[in-house]
Amino acid sequence: AVVSTQSTGSIVTDKLKSILSDNMGECVVLNVMSELSEFLSDIDESQEPALPTETVKQHYSRLWYYAHHIYSREKRSHMMKWSKELCLSGFILPGKPGIICVEGSKESCKEFNSKVRSMNWQLLKLQHEESSLRKTKFVEFKELIFDVHGRANNHQDLGQFRNFLESQRLKDTFQILFNV
């Protein structure tokens, strides 16, 4: 069914209001752009789009880091602060080993990468990088804590981490991160 440009405009306005009400907070721009872009692509392509596609297309990156360990509260605090400043989502899995996942605009991920690499690490590898035009998997940047064990209570339960990744439809990522 072909929809007129005027009714498309009101549909887009209604959809935008819905997206904004679902994404309250400081870093909603990327989520709004992603959801609006996805919505617009579903509208009949034979009609004129309500917004130029250049203004709604956003290139996303997701960076996966493997660290020998992440214990430092200072490092974790800096990463939390930078992710907020750069409007990034993802997580830190502290302990041994440590995992960092950060996602958002390519430019913001590049800046985060530069900052995190400037810190002193025993081992920090950018294990995997993904790029897409799709929306991000995570809503915010947070620290993940699972059942800890080990002599110094510094090892996260990697089985629970694997289940977490599977729940986010990132099942293959566990194998990539740990080379299994």
HELIX and SHEET records of a PDB file:
HELIX    1   1 THR A    5  ASP A   22  1                                  18    
HELIX    2   2 VAL A   29  ASP A   42  1                                  14    
HELIX    3   3 THR A   53  VAL A   56  1                                   4    
HELIX    4   4 ARG A   73  GLU A   85  1                                  13    
HELIX    5   5 LYS A  106  ARG A  117  1                                  12    
HELIX    6   6 LEU A  158  SER A  167  1                                  10    
HELIX    7   7 LYS A  171  PHE A  178  1                                   8    
SHEET    1   A 5 LEU A 124  SER A 132  0                                        
SHEET    2   A 5 TYR A  60  ALA A  67 -1                                        
SHEET    3   A 5 GLY A  98  SER A 105 -1                                        
SHEET    4   A 5 SER A  89  LEU A  93 -1                                        
SHEET    5   A 5 PHE A 141  GLU A 143  1                                        
SHEET    1   B 2 VAL A 148  HIS A 149  0                                        
SHEET    2   B 2 HIS A 155  GLN A 156 -1                                        
END                                                                             
